[in-house]
Amino acid sequence: MSNKHKNPTISFRITDAERKQIEARILASGMMKKDYFVRSCIYNHICVVGKKETIYPLVQTVNALYLQLLDMQKAFTAPDRNPDVLPSSDDINDLQTEYTNMLTAIIDLLDGAKYLWEGVHHE
């Protein structure tokens, strides 16, 4: 194995919030992490045109977030609610952060693909 050389590794440290934002963008892109990082670093702009393989994981993620939101709503609006089992402020903040990260990634994805319909008039 002395004749085999691995490609160099690039690494960096990020905060937990930055990691969550990056992971949301990677999920929205439908790319593998490696491809996302390489394209992001080289081209500074990522545009992915939606296809079934890209959109379906987004739908699943947004649906899971929606179900979490419904569970929280039920906890707060149940007639026999127990204050001990209500979602904590941290739970609510975490869900809000997940929603914000995912929706920002989806909006950026759509913004990158807007060239598909800008300047084109469909009748």
C-alpha positions as CSV (number, residue, x, y, z in Angstrom):
1,M,0.0,0.0,0.0
2,S,3.0,2.4,0.1
3,N,2.5,3.1,-3.6
4,K,-1.2,4.1,-3.1
5,H,-1.9,7.7,-2.3
6,K,-5.3,8.9,-1.2
7,N,-6.7,12.2,-2.5
8,P,-6.2,15.1,0.0
9,T,-8.9,15.8,2.5
10,I,-10.4,19.2,3.2
11,S,-12.0,19.8,6.5
12,F,-13.4,22.7,8.6
13,R,-15.2,23.3,11.8
14,I,-18.8,24.6,11.8
15,T,-21.4,25.3,14.5
16,D,-24.3,23.0,15.1
17,A,-26.7,25.6,13.5
18,E,-24.5,25.8,10.4
19,R,-24.3,22.0,10.1
20,K,-28.1,21.8,10.2
21,Q,-28.4,24.5,7.5
22,I,-25.9,22.7,5.3
23,E,-27.6,19.3,5.8
24,A,-31.0,20.9,4.9
25,R,-29.4,22.3,1.7
26,I,-27.8,19.0,0.8
27,L,-31.2,17.2,1.3
28,A,-32.9,19.8,-0.8
29,S,-30.3,19.4,-3.6
30,G,-30.7,15.6,-3.8
31,M,-27.0,15.3,-4.2
32,M,-24.5,13.3,-2.3
33,K,-22.6,15.3,0.4
34,K,-19.3,15.0,-1.5
35,D,-20.8,16.3,-4.7
36,Y,-22.6,19.1,-3.0
37,F,-19.5,20.3,-1.2
38,V,-17.3,20.1,-4.3
39,R,-19.8,22.0,-6.5
40,S,-20.5,24.5,-3.8
41,C,-16.7,25.2,-3.3
42,I,-15.9,25.3,-7.0
43,Y,-18.9,27.1,-8.5
44,N,-20.3,29.0,-5.5
45,H,-23.8,28.4,-6.7
46,I,-25.8,25.2,-6.9
47,C,-28.8,24.8,-9.0
48,V,-30.7,21.5,-9.1
49,V,-33.7,21.0,-11.3
50,G,-36.4,19.1,-9.5
51,K,-37.1,15.5,-10.4
52,K,-38.8,12.7,-8.6
53,E,-35.6,11.6,-6.8
54,T,-34.9,15.1,-5.6
55,I,-38.4,16.2,-4.7
56,Y,-39.7,13.1,-2.9
57,P,-37.2,13.3,0.1
58,L,-38.1,17.0,0.4
59,V,-41.8,16.1,0.6
60,Q,-41.0,13.4,3.2
61,T,-39.0,15.8,5.3
62,V,-41.6,18.6,5.2
63,N,-44.3,16.0,6.0
64,A,-42.3,14.8,9.0
65,L,-41.9,18.4,10.3
66,Y,-45.6,19.0,9.7
67,L,-46.5,15.9,11.8
68,Q,-44.3,17.2,14.6
69,L,-46.1,20.5,14.4
70,L,-49.5,18.8,14.6
71,D,-48.4,16.7,17.6
72,M,-47.4,20.0,19.4
73,Q,-50.7,21.6,18.5
74,K,-52.6,18.6,19.9
75,A,-50.5,18.8,23.1
76,F,-51.5,22.4,23.5
77,T,-55.1,22.2,22.5
78,A,-56.1,18.9,24.1
79,P,-59.0,19.4,26.6
80,D,-57.2,17.2,29.2
81,R,-53.7,18.6,28.6
82,N,-51.1,17.9,31.2
83,P,-48.6,20.8,31.7
84,D,-45.9,18.2,32.4
85,V,-46.1,16.7,28.9
86,L,-46.3,20.0,26.9
87,P,-43.4,20.6,24.5
88,S,-40.6,22.6,26.0
89,S,-39.3,25.9,24.7
90,D,-36.3,24.0,23.4
91,D,-38.5,21.6,21.5
92,I,-40.4,24.4,19.9
93,N,-37.2,26.3,19.0
94,D,-35.7,23.2,17.5
95,L,-38.7,22.6,15.3
96,Q,-38.7,26.3,14.3
97,T,-35.0,26.0,13.3
98,E,-35.6,22.8,11.3
99,Y,-38.5,24.5,9.5
100,T,-36.5,27.6,8.8
101,N,-33.5,25.6,7.5
102,M,-35.6,23.4,5.2
103,L,-37.8,26.2,3.8
104,T,-34.7,28.4,3.2
105,A,-33.0,25.5,1.3
106,I,-36.2,24.9,-0.7
107,I,-36.5,28.6,-1.6
108,D,-32.9,28.8,-2.6
109,L,-33.3,25.7,-4.7
110,L,-36.3,27.3,-6.5
111,D,-34.5,30.6,-6.8
112,G,-31.6,28.8,-8.6
113,A,-34.1,27.1,-11.0
114,K,-36.1,30.3,-11.8
115,Y,-34.3,30.6,-15.1
116,L,-36.6,27.8,-16.3
117,W,-39.6,30.0,-16.3
118,E,-38.2,33.6,-16.4
119,G,-38.8,35.3,-19.7
120,V,-40.9,32.4,-21.0
121,H,-44.6,33.1,-21.4
122,H,-46.9,30.1,-21.4
123,E,-50.3,30.5,-22.8
